[in-house]
Amino acid sequence: IFAKRKIKTENPLYNNFINYFTPLQMYWVGSLDRGWPSSMRGTRDASQDFVGITPIDPDWTKKTILQLLSHQRKDGWFPRQISTISRQAPHDMRDFADGGAFFLELLYEYLAFTRDADLLWEKTWWLDTDEQSTVLEHVIRAVDYYIRPENIGEHGLCKAWHGDWWDIMDKIGLKGRGESVTVTAQMVLGLKYMLQILDWLRGLGQLDESYETYATLYAEKREGFIASLKTYAYNEKGFFNGYFNDEGKWLLSNSDPDGESRLYLVSNAWAIISGVADKEMKKRILENVEKYSFGRMGYNTGSSNFKHPVSCAGRIGTLAFSMASPYNHAQSFLVRASCIAGDKDTAYKATRYILPIEEAYAPVEKTLAPPYAIANSYSNSDANLHRVELQFLSGTVSYVLRNVYSYFFGITYGLDGLSVQGCMPEEFGNCSAEFSYLDKKFTLHYNKVNKAEKEVRFNGKKWMKTAYCEEREGYYPFFADADMQDENCIEIEY
């Protein structure tokens, strides 16, 4: 595990934690299905965990992809959790809407890292029939679930049904009207992934004519989701609302039912991650995140609690749960979004609150937890301020590593090459990362310089090839497959 990749910054404590304990904890979480031996595997949870595990153990990721698909319903929907005992065992069939959206990112990241096109033509079962279909057909059905008219609400957003990533917002759309801003933003990215996968297969000569119409359909639906999010979910205060519920009310918005304005960290992070938010929107969102969400020990998932009970708002609406507390998984989404927006200061600040290793950010006498265990959340109550509430769970651990390698260092695997889209914190100084890709070795150096014109060098030569990143709205160094040698050195000035 430790030999697969490593980083070196000017902070030895950070290096050791990222190089050694974090991948071990991620591997442990993946082994135990969300961090405990429950015999249940969450579709959303496994999808996020195994994006992080892919560069370390792609074979294990492939097995997990096939396992998840063999529990997919034939209409394209994935259960909230599947039994790891058998397909016939009871599964968690609550109608959460986000499993397929997270799965699409897992599939894309696996294909980009391995180029295993053969996987798409393997066959596996459906949950509700013994019929087998190709992986590609399963994936087509997963996308179809989100773009069918019955699963799109009155604002052109994906319906929430039982809920999405935030489990305690679990009564948003049970009656079939509620919509999720987060899932819609995720599908903007998911549809982009599908367009790239189809184009890649076409280039390999593996795409049957029967699939050609999907590209046009996906591009059209993606643009529709983007337009709907900007028109209906982006509010006049400069951030995205969280939900539209069954009673026709926007929640976690600029005008909540109790008269307050609230910012939901996750929907706004995903608006940036997906590329929905343009440059001005990103700026205003992050300003509002700082204004509404930053609290006593990090960025709160919801900026404040409701003043009175709110119907069709899940457990949050009962006032039994606090949303004004830092949930490190949500903060991890913020780190990714901040890097994409080019805000390295917010990204690094949030990271320091997520990690348990600095006493100033995670004081042991308050957390009452070991300073090596990544926690999922902290208490925000006066009686137990900063007390760890959940340790060793899925999501956050994988995201910590993803944020380091994919967003700080910017290592971005693609279907036609490698790009480097870094957002390097000043505190890292002169730093480096070692990793392998397509059976080739890479060393990536970031050199801190004080000059206007920054230079990129590849294997000793000045490098000018770039690729455009839609979400970041900029051009970044790009290295095509044909450019790569058995051993490669990338040097980037920043």
PyMOL commands that set and color helices and strands:
alter all, ss='L'
color gray80, all
select helices_A, chain A and resi 12-31+43-53+58-69+99-114+117-121+135-147+149-151+181-203+209-233+265-273+279-293+314-318+328-341+344-354+364-367+396-408+426-428+481-483
alter helices_A, ss='H'
color red, helices_A
select strands_A, chain A and resi 6-8+40-42+81-83+123-126+129-134+179-180+243-244+250-251+375-378+388-391+411-413+417-420+431-437+440-447+456-458+461-462+466-469+474-480+487-493
alter strands_A, ss='S'
color yellow, strands_A
deselect
rebuild
show_as cartoon
